[in-house]
């Protein structure tokens, strides 16, 4: 499967509007060999795995590389005074 404008459009629609994903912070870039790489950040490994699985199921003939990172969240080190 080649990544053309039609595939790109379907992929953008899937990322933004599929009820399991609804993620606009994930981008995709073309890779060598005709595949795509998903990039961005999400809040958990479970969410990252779900996104990669849903995209892989929707495009089974397209090599998908999952390069989605995890957002680092931690408590503030100082107390904010107002």
C-alpha positions, 0 to 999 in steps of 0.5 A: 500500500502506498501512502497517497493523499487518500490514505493520508486523509483517511489516517487524519480522519481516523486519528481525530474522529475515531471514538477510541482515539480522538487524538489531534496531537499525533502526527505521522511522517512518511518513512523509507519503504512506504510506511508511516511513523506516528509521532507525538506524546500521550499520557500513558503507555496504554493509550499509545498502544491503543493508538498504534493498534487501531491504526495498524488494524485500519491499515493492515498493509501499511508498515506503521512505526510507533514513535509516540512518547509519553508525557512526563507529569510530576508534582510541582517541586515548589508551592505556588503562592498567589 
